[in-house]
Amino acid sequence: MKPTFLLFLALTSFGSQLQAQAAAHRTGITFSVAQSSGDVSARRLFGSSWAALADLGFSHGTAYSVATIGPTADTTNWSATLGARRYFAASPLRPFAELGAGVRWTEIAGCRHVRNPHGTVGGGVEYAVAPRVSIEGSAGLTYIEYTQRCTSGGIEYRFHQDALSTFRSALSITFYF
């Protein structure tokens, strides 16, 4: 037998083994690091093609105002998203598309009730590196509606914006159980 055939046979066998073991482990916890935030997600697999997703995100930064000259403010952003994922292939390499919707809330001095609905659509690839561990990368679009009422120096400012932006996660790792 040729060495390339043996390597192909070993990889095929490993992929089949991962697929069979993944079927027994349908729930996963994912840790993601993106450009400016970190997320923790839970997922539940339904069959070999679908997954339900729940995501909690966090970021911390600085808000700048183009309208006034003065101090900047620290901001803390939280997000909660529910979504669905469709896988297009079996383990170990699984391309996917996903759709989600949720809310993002911001804590910033002088502003109250900053809650912003958002929607996402994206895709990526998940790779099973072990029977209960996978890594993935994803990219997509996010639509968010910003509406804020802030007070500074006794004056109330109102701000509204609809934004469409791109996103990508640098690395996500999922542990299935």
Helices and strands as residue ranges (DSSP letters): H 3-24, E 27-34, E 38-46, E 50-63, E 73-87, E 93-108, E 111-112, E 115-130, E 133-152, E 155-176
